[in-house]
Amino acid sequence: MTEKTLPEAITITVATSVDHETAARYYQLYRDTFSELATRAVARQLLHEEEFMEEMDDERVMKYLAWSAEGELIGMSTLTRDLSTVPWISPDYFAHHYPEHTARNAVFYLGFTLVERRRRQAQVFQAMISTIVELLVEERAVCGYDLCAFNDKIVGLGPSIERLLHRNAGLTLTEVDLQTYYSAVFDGTVPPAPPAPAEAP
């Protein structure tokens, strides 16, 4: 486990697994944080509990943990360079488009970021992302991440993350894909049949 102390007495550590008690507590925070998206986004945004707990125990997924000066865990971000641990993306896409980075094992994916509600104005999110960016800069990496339209356009997380990234590193940020969901609502009617063609004289 690596450790880094930042301003405002926030310490960031990096772990490959999280004990069951902490994982269970953070799953509840995870649900509290993202449950609204169940009715805001068509695609499922939340891991099921068993998926979350499995990820907490998966050593291929790095957990960036934020600690208060009192030693309380107040934030968590996940990052992996094994894209097979992210079931909703295609590792082949990244391998095809970033072959040089793939050859160096320098393609990452940023999962979720959680911050305790009462700490959300305490730069915890920024501290975790800034620490992650240090690794990405060192590796000259590609890092993918995704946002649903609600978080991106309505909440404004997309522009906020972009500003944060640019404050900490030189990079090119590109929207690489978009999946559009449609809804067809049937009203129980059918259009009238077209008139029969006129018979030839």
Disulfide bonds with the S-S distance in Angstrom:
none
